[in-house]
Amino acid sequence: MKFVDRIKDKVNETKAKVAVARDKKQVIEMVARLQYCPLCSNPDAYWIVESEVTRYFGREDCFSLNLDLNPSEEEIAAEWEEVETLRGQMKVFLEFLFDPTVGYSPELLKGSINVRFHLKVLQYLDEVQIPIAESMYMSIIESMISEASGEDIQDCFTDERKGDGKLDLFTWFSEYRERYFPNIAFIKASKTAQEKLNLHRALAEISEPFANFNQEEDRLRAKFGNPPVKVALAADTIGVGRPIKLLSSQKTIDEMYIGQANVVRIIEYYAPFLLEKQHILSLRNLSVDIKADANLHWHFCEDGIVEIQLDANAEPGWIPASKVKDLVFGEAYDGMSQDGVTQFERYYLYMIVRTSIGPTFTLYKYLAPSAQKAMEAWTDLGQESLPALANYYNIKISDEVHDISKHYKTTYTTYTTTWSW
């Protein structure tokens, strides 16, 4: 019997090790998925992190009772038991996350994902009250503030229940801070957070007249003038998102597709001063060569041009209007015919850019596959977009067509077939 008991103990020990390894792997994989998220919006970051922790804990809300109206005593007791189990899972999650063999660093996560994930971590610490190294605690707070947007600061470091809108870095995990790190002031982080919060509120104020901008752009521009970049580019994204699943409190699974890189978030991350620039118009999907894939968006503002590359990891560019000598617009054409038969046609807008800070260059924008549709696009540009731009930039229209089309005919000899222009 002792031999059988030893075998059972060994089996149970192996099962426990396998379970620990599995749970630890889940934490590592969660961090890895979050690590490769682009600079997405605050709401997208919230839902992505919620999806990840729901997937790990098997429950949407780990902090409160999930009960129907008029629950029975048995239901209440069962729910309390589940909450206690969740507290144990939180402790295990934190132990795995801060295990030295995992090598976790708060700086691995970027943007709003960093803020939302670490807010969860700090709330779990506040709930289970287990100590971590002071250096790790400081790194978490400082990376959150460094990576946060103004909206992140508003949501995660102020308490709307108080109604005063004051900044409080510890509002959602104050007990933990008072118990373990009461003397750490975070002076520099607090200053940075307040500056971001002030900018967010200032931008909200100047953006307020442009509510419903996507539906009423012409009317709002006519009434209030050009909107700030924060409003005009609010819906712009780069790249693809990701499907996520959420287990709701009703035990139903909701699916969402979110997480694209957000252009306003990218601008705020690298060059927040650009968010208040007054936007005139955008020319999207530009290329530096007529044959190249489109990889640029140019957003013209009253006093400069915001350049966004179609790369979620690229920093935005800024060309001051004072450095732009002139912009020359014209038509470009690419096509091919063989023995008098058209194989394809492509019509483009070209824009020659002359500045005082570098060499002249040309950008191309694809318009249409036919002359009629290209003319319609040209008419729209000529009647609306370019006149608006001419109020702020030296605009010229060229009659010269950049034609790179090719026309072949087949010629025959006794020995070979050749191709010629």
C-alpha positions as CSV (number, residue, x, y, z in Angstrom):
1,M,0.0,0.0,0.0
2,K,2.8,2.4,0.8
3,F,4.2,1.7,-2.7
4,V,0.8,2.6,-4.2
5,D,0.6,5.7,-2.1
6,R,4.0,6.8,-3.3
7,I,3.0,6.3,-6.9
8,K,-0.2,8.4,-6.3
9,D,1.8,11.2,-4.6
10,K,4.2,11.2,-7.6
11,V,1.4,11.4,-10.1
12,N,-0.2,14.2,-8.1
13,E,3.1,16.0,-7.9
14,T,3.6,15.7,-11.6
15,K,0.1,17.0,-12.3
16,A,0.8,20.0,-10.1
17,K,4.0,20.8,-11.9
18,V,2.3,20.5,-15.3
19,A,-0.5,22.9,-14.1
20,V,2.0,25.4,-12.8
21,A,4.0,25.3,-16.0
22,R,0.8,25.7,-18.0
23,D,-0.4,28.7,-16.0
24,K,3.1,30.3,-16.2
25,K,3.1,29.8,-19.9
26,Q,-0.3,31.5,-20.2
27,V,1.1,34.6,-18.4
28,I,4.1,34.7,-20.6
29,E,2.0,34.4,-23.8
30,M,-0.4,37.1,-22.6
31,V,2.5,39.5,-22.2
32,A,3.9,38.6,-25.6
33,R,0.6,39.3,-27.3
34,L,0.2,42.6,-25.6
35,Q,3.9,43.5,-26.3
36,Y,3.2,43.4,-30.1
37,C,0.1,45.6,-30.0
38,P,0.6,48.9,-31.9
39,L,-0.3,52.3,-30.6
40,C,-4.0,51.8,-30.5
41,S,-6.7,54.1,-29.0
42,N,-7.5,54.2,-25.3
43,P,-10.9,52.3,-25.8
44,D,-9.2,49.6,-27.9
45,A,-6.5,49.1,-25.3
46,Y,-9.1,48.8,-22.6
47,W,-11.0,46.0,-24.5
48,I,-7.8,44.2,-25.5
49,V,-6.6,44.0,-21.9
50,E,-10.1,43.1,-20.7
51,S,-10.1,40.3,-23.2
52,E,-6.7,39.0,-22.1
53,V,-7.5,38.9,-18.4
54,T,-11.0,37.5,-19.0
55,R,-9.3,34.7,-21.0
56,Y,-6.9,34.0,-18.1
57,F,-9.3,34.2,-15.2
58,G,-12.4,32.9,-17.0
59,R,-14.5,35.9,-15.8
60,E,-15.1,39.5,-16.8
61,D,-15.1,41.1,-13.4
62,C,-12.8,39.7,-10.7
63,F,-13.5,42.2,-8.0
64,S,-17.3,42.1,-7.3
65,L,-20.1,39.7,-6.9
66,N,-21.9,38.6,-10.1
67,L,-25.5,37.9,-8.9
68,D,-29.0,38.2,-10.3
69,L,-31.7,40.1,-8.5
70,N,-32.9,38.4,-5.3
71,P,-30.3,35.7,-5.1
72,S,-30.6,32.8,-2.7
73,E,-28.3,32.3,0.2
74,E,-26.7,29.4,-1.6
75,E,-26.0,31.5,-4.7
76,I,-24.5,34.2,-2.6
77,A,-22.3,31.7,-0.7
78,A,-21.2,30.1,-4.0
79,E,-20.4,33.5,-5.5
80,W,-18.3,34.5,-2.4
81,E,-16.4,31.2,-2.8
82,E,-15.7,32.0,-6.5
83,V,-14.4,35.5,-5.6
84,E,-12.1,33.9,-3.0
85,T,-10.8,31.5,-5.7
86,L,-10.3,34.5,-8.0
87,R,-8.2,36.2,-5.3
88,G,-6.0,33.1,-5.2
89,Q,-5.7,33.2,-9.0
90,M,-4.7,36.8,-8.8
91,K,-1.9,36.0,-6.4
92,V,-0.7,33.2,-8.7
93,F,-0.8,35.5,-11.7
94,L,1.3,38.1,-9.9
95,E,3.8,35.5,-8.7
96,F,4.3,34.3,-12.3
97,L,4.5,37.8,-13.7
98,F,7.2,38.9,-11.3
99,D,9.1,35.6,-11.3
100,P,12.7,36.5,-12.0
101,T,13.0,33.7,-14.6
102,V,10.3,35.4,-16.7
103,G,12.3,38.5,-17.0
104,Y,9.3,40.8,-17.1
105,S,9.9,44.6,-17.5
106,P,7.1,47.2,-17.6
107,E,8.9,48.9,-20.5
108,L,8.0,46.0,-22.7
109,L,4.5,47.3,-23.2
110,K,3.7,50.4,-25.3
111,G,1.2,53.2,-25.2
112,S,-2.3,52.7,-23.8
113,I,-1.8,48.9,-23.6
114,N,0.9,49.6,-21.0
115,V,-1.4,51.8,-18.9
116,R,-4.4,49.5,-19.0
117,F,-2.4,46.3,-18.3
118,H,-0.5,47.8,-15.4
119,L,-3.6,49.4,-13.9
120,K,-5.0,45.8,-13.7
121,V,-1.7,44.6,-12.1
122,L,-1.8,47.4,-9.5
123,Q,-5.4,46.6,-8.7
124,Y,-4.6,43.0,-8.2
125,L,-1.8,43.9,-5.9
126,D,-4.2,46.2,-4.0
127,E,-6.6,43.3,-3.7
128,V,-4.2,40.5,-2.5
129,Q,-1.6,42.7,-0.8
130,I,1.6,40.8,-1.7
131,P,4.9,42.7,-1.7
132,I,7.0,43.4,-4.8
133,A,10.4,45.1,-5.2
134,E,10.4,48.8,-4.8
135,S,12.2,49.1,-8.1
136,M,9.5,47.2,-9.9
137,Y,6.8,49.2,-8.3
138,M,8.5,52.5,-9.4
139,S,9.1,51.1,-12.9
140,I,5.4,50.3,-13.3
141,I,4.2,53.7,-12.3
142,E,6.8,55.6,-14.3
143,S,6.3,53.5,-17.4
144,M,2.5,54.0,-17.2
145,I,2.9,57.8,-17.0
146,S,5.5,57.8,-19.8
147,E,3.4,55.8,-22.1
148,A,0.0,57.3,-21.3
149,S,-2.0,59.5,-23.5
150,G,-4.0,62.4,-21.9
151,E,-7.1,60.3,-22.2
152,D,-5.3,57.5,-20.3
153,I,-4.4,59.9,-17.5
154,Q,-8.0,61.1,-17.3
155,D,-9.4,57.6,-17.1
156,C,-6.8,55.9,-14.9
157,F,-5.4,58.6,-12.6
158,T,-8.4,60.8,-11.8
159,D,-11.5,59.7,-9.8
160,E,-14.8,60.9,-11.4
161,R,-16.6,59.9,-8.3
162,K,-15.0,62.8,-6.5
163,G,-16.1,65.2,-9.2
164,D,-13.0,67.5,-8.8
165,G,-11.0,66.1,-11.7
166,K,-7.8,66.3,-9.7
167,L,-4.8,64.1,-10.6
168,D,-4.2,61.2,-8.2
169,L,-1.7,58.6,-9.3
170,F,-2.8,56.2,-6.6
171,T,-6.6,56.6,-6.7
172,W,-7.3,52.9,-7.7
173,F,-4.7,51.2,-5.5
174,S,-4.2,53.5,-2.6
175,E,-4.2,50.9,0.2
176,Y,-1.3,49.0,-1.4
177,R,0.7,52.2,-1.8
178,E,0.1,53.3,1.8
179,R,1.1,49.9,3.1
180,Y,4.3,49.3,1.2
181,F,5.5,52.5,-0.4
182,P,4.0,55.5,1.4
183,N,7.1,57.7,1.0
184,I,7.6,57.5,-2.8
185,A,6.5,60.8,-4.2
186,F,6.9,60.3,-8.0
187,I,7.4,64.1,-8.4
188,K,8.6,63.9,-12.0
189,A,5.9,61.4,-13.1
190,S,3.3,63.6,-11.4
191,K,4.4,66.6,-13.3
192,T,4.4,64.7,-16.6
193,A,0.9,63.3,-15.9
194,Q,-0.5,66.8,-15.1
195,E,1.0,68.2,-18.3
196,K,-0.6,65.4,-20.4
197,L,-3.9,65.9,-18.5
198,N,-3.9,69.6,-19.1
199,L,-3.2,69.2,-22.9
200,H,-6.0,66.6,-23.1
201,R,-8.5,68.9,-21.5
202,A,-7.4,71.9,-23.6
203,L,-7.8,69.8,-26.8
204,A,-11.2,68.6,-25.6
205,E,-12.3,72.3,-25.2
206,I,-11.2,73.4,-28.7
207,S,-12.6,70.2,-30.2
208,E,-16.1,70.6,-28.6
209,P,-17.6,72.7,-31.4
210,F,-16.7,69.9,-33.9
211,A,-18.8,67.2,-32.4
212,N,-20.3,65.0,-35.2
213,F,-17.5,66.1,-37.5
214,N,-17.6,63.0,-39.7
215,Q,-21.3,63.6,-40.4
216,E,-21.3,67.4,-40.7
217,E,-17.8,68.3,-41.9
218,D,-18.8,71.0,-44.5
219,R,-21.2,72.8,-42.1
220,L,-18.9,72.8,-39.2
221,R,-15.9,74.0,-41.2
222,A,-18.1,76.8,-42.6
223,K,-19.2,77.8,-39.1
224,F,-16.1,77.3,-37.0
225,G,-13.2,77.1,-39.5
226,N,-10.6,74.4,-39.8
227,P,-10.8,71.7,-37.0
228,P,-7.8,70.6,-35.0
229,V,-5.9,67.5,-36.2
230,K,-7.2,65.6,-33.2
231,V,-10.7,65.9,-34.6
232,A,-10.0,65.7,-38.3
233,L,-8.0,62.5,-38.0
234,A,-9.9,60.8,-35.2
235,A,-11.0,57.9,-37.4
236,D,-7.7,57.3,-39.1
237,T,-6.0,54.0,-38.5
238,I,-3.0,52.1,-39.9
239,G,-2.7,48.4,-40.5
240,V,-4.9,45.6,-39.3
241,G,-6.5,44.9,-35.9
242,R,-7.2,41.7,-34.1
243,P,-10.3,39.7,-33.3
244,I,-11.0,39.5,-29.6
245,K,-13.6,37.6,-27.5
246,L,-15.2,38.8,-24.2
247,L,-17.0,36.7,-21.8
248,S,-19.7,39.0,-20.4
249,S,-21.4,38.9,-17.0
250,Q,-24.3,37.1,-18.7
251,K,-21.9,34.3,-19.7
252,T,-22.3,35.2,-23.4
253,I,-19.3,35.7,-25.7
254,D,-19.0,39.0,-27.5
255,E,-16.7,39.3,-30.4
256,M,-14.9,42.5,-31.5
257,Y,-12.4,43.5,-34.2
258,I,-10.1,46.2,-32.8
259,G,-6.5,47.3,-32.2
260,Q,-5.4,49.0,-35.3
261,A,-2.7,51.6,-34.9
262,N,-4.5,54.9,-34.3
263,V,-3.1,58.0,-36.1
264,V,-4.1,60.5,-33.4
265,R,-2.5,58.2,-30.8
266,I,0.7,58.0,-32.8
267,I,0.8,61.8,-33.2
268,E,0.2,62.3,-29.5
269,Y,2.9,59.7,-28.6
270,Y,5.6,61.3,-30.7
271,A,4.6,64.9,-31.4
272,P,1.7,66.0,-29.2
273,F,2.0,69.6,-30.3
274,L,0.6,68.6,-33.7
275,L,-2.8,67.7,-32.3
276,E,-3.9,71.3,-32.1
277,K,-2.8,72.2,-35.7
278,Q,-5.8,73.3,-37.8
279,H,-6.4,70.8,-40.5
280,I,-7.3,71.9,-44.1
281,L,-7.4,68.6,-46.1
282,S,-5.7,65.3,-46.5
283,L,-4.1,63.6,-49.4
284,R,-3.9,59.9,-48.6
285,N,-2.2,57.0,-50.2
286,L,0.7,58.8,-51.7
287,S,3.9,57.2,-53.1
288,V,7.4,58.5,-53.9
289,D,7.4,56.7,-57.2
290,I,4.6,56.2,-59.7
291,K,5.3,52.4,-59.7
292,A,5.7,52.1,-55.9
293,D,3.0,51.1,-53.4
294,A,1.3,53.9,-51.6
295,N,3.0,54.4,-48.2
296,L,2.2,58.0,-47.1
297,H,-0.6,60.2,-46.0
298,W,-0.1,64.0,-46.1
299,H,-2.4,66.0,-43.8
300,F,-2.2,69.7,-44.7
301,C,-2.6,72.2,-41.9
302,E,-2.7,76.0,-41.9
303,D,0.9,76.2,-40.8
304,G,2.4,72.9,-42.0
305,I,2.1,69.4,-43.2
306,V,1.8,66.3,-41.0
307,E,3.3,63.3,-42.8
308,I,2.1,59.8,-41.7
309,Q,3.8,56.7,-43.0
310,L,1.7,53.6,-43.5
311,D,3.9,51.9,-40.9
312,A,2.5,51.6,-37.4
313,N,6.0,51.9,-35.9
314,A,7.0,55.1,-37.9
315,E,7.1,58.5,-36.3
316,P,5.1,61.3,-37.9
317,G,6.9,64.0,-39.9
318,W,6.3,67.7,-39.9
319,I,7.0,70.2,-42.7
320,P,6.4,73.8,-41.6
321,A,4.4,75.8,-44.2
322,S,7.0,78.6,-44.0
323,K,9.5,76.1,-45.5
324,V,7.3,75.1,-48.5
325,K,8.1,77.3,-51.5
326,D,5.4,75.9,-53.8
327,L,3.4,72.8,-54.6
328,V,2.9,72.0,-58.3
329,F,0.0,69.7,-59.2
330,G,-0.5,67.9,-62.5
331,E,-1.6,64.6,-64.1
332,A,0.5,61.5,-64.5
333,Y,-0.3,58.6,-66.7
334,D,0.9,55.0,-66.9
335,G,-0.4,52.4,-69.4
336,M,0.5,49.8,-71.9
337,S,-0.7,48.9,-75.3
338,Q,0.3,46.0,-77.5
339,D,-0.3,46.1,-81.3
340,G,-2.8,48.9,-80.8
341,V,-4.7,47.1,-78.0
342,T,-4.8,48.8,-74.6
343,Q,-3.7,46.4,-71.9
344,F,-4.1,48.8,-68.9
345,E,-4.4,52.4,-68.0
346,R,-3.7,54.2,-64.7
347,Y,-4.2,57.9,-64.0
348,Y,-2.4,59.7,-61.2
349,L,-2.2,63.1,-59.5
350,Y,1.4,64.2,-59.1
351,M,2.6,66.8,-56.6
352,I,6.0,68.4,-57.0
353,V,7.2,69.7,-53.6
354,R,9.7,72.5,-53.5
355,T,11.0,73.4,-50.0
356,S,13.8,75.5,-48.5
357,I,15.0,72.6,-46.4
358,G,15.8,69.9,-48.9
359,P,15.8,68.8,-52.5
360,T,12.7,69.0,-54.7
361,F,10.7,65.8,-54.8
362,T,7.5,64.4,-56.4
363,L,4.7,62.4,-54.8
364,Y,2.0,60.5,-56.7
365,K,-1.6,59.6,-55.9
366,Y,-3.5,57.0,-57.9
367,L,-6.8,58.5,-59.2
368,A,-8.6,56.0,-61.5
369,P,-8.2,53.3,-64.2
370,S,-10.0,55.3,-66.8
371,A,-9.9,58.9,-68.2
372,Q,-13.5,59.6,-67.3
373,K,-13.1,58.7,-63.7
374,A,-9.8,60.4,-63.4
375,M,-11.4,63.6,-64.8
376,E,-14.1,63.4,-62.2
377,A,-11.4,63.1,-59.4
378,W,-9.5,66.0,-60.9
379,T,-12.7,68.1,-61.0
380,D,-13.3,67.5,-57.3
381,L,-9.7,68.4,-56.5
382,G,-9.8,71.6,-58.6
383,Q,-13.2,72.8,-57.3
384,E,-12.8,72.1,-53.6
385,S,-9.5,70.8,-52.3
386,L,-6.8,72.8,-54.1
387,P,-8.6,76.2,-53.7
388,A,-8.8,75.6,-50.0
389,L,-5.1,74.7,-49.9
390,A,-4.3,77.8,-52.0
391,N,-5.3,80.0,-49.1
392,Y,-2.2,78.8,-47.2
393,Y,0.3,77.5,-49.7
394,N,1.6,78.6,-53.1
395,I,-0.3,76.3,-55.4
396,K,0.5,75.9,-59.1
397,I,-1.3,73.7,-61.7
398,S,0.8,72.3,-64.5
399,D,-0.3,71.2,-68.0
400,E,2.6,68.9,-68.3
401,V,1.7,65.2,-68.1
402,H,4.1,62.8,-66.6
403,D,3.6,60.0,-69.1
404,I,5.5,56.7,-68.5
405,S,3.2,54.5,-70.6
406,K,4.7,51.9,-73.0
407,H,3.4,50.9,-76.4
408,Y,4.7,47.8,-78.1
409,K,4.3,46.3,-81.5
410,T,5.3,42.8,-82.7
411,T,7.8,42.6,-85.6
412,Y,8.8,39.4,-87.2
413,T,12.1,38.2,-88.9
414,T,13.2,34.8,-90.1
415,Y,14.9,34.1,-86.9
416,T,13.4,36.0,-83.9
417,T,10.7,38.1,-82.5
418,T,11.7,41.6,-81.2
419,W,9.9,44.3,-79.2
420,S,10.2,48.0,-79.8
421,W,8.7,51.3,-78.7
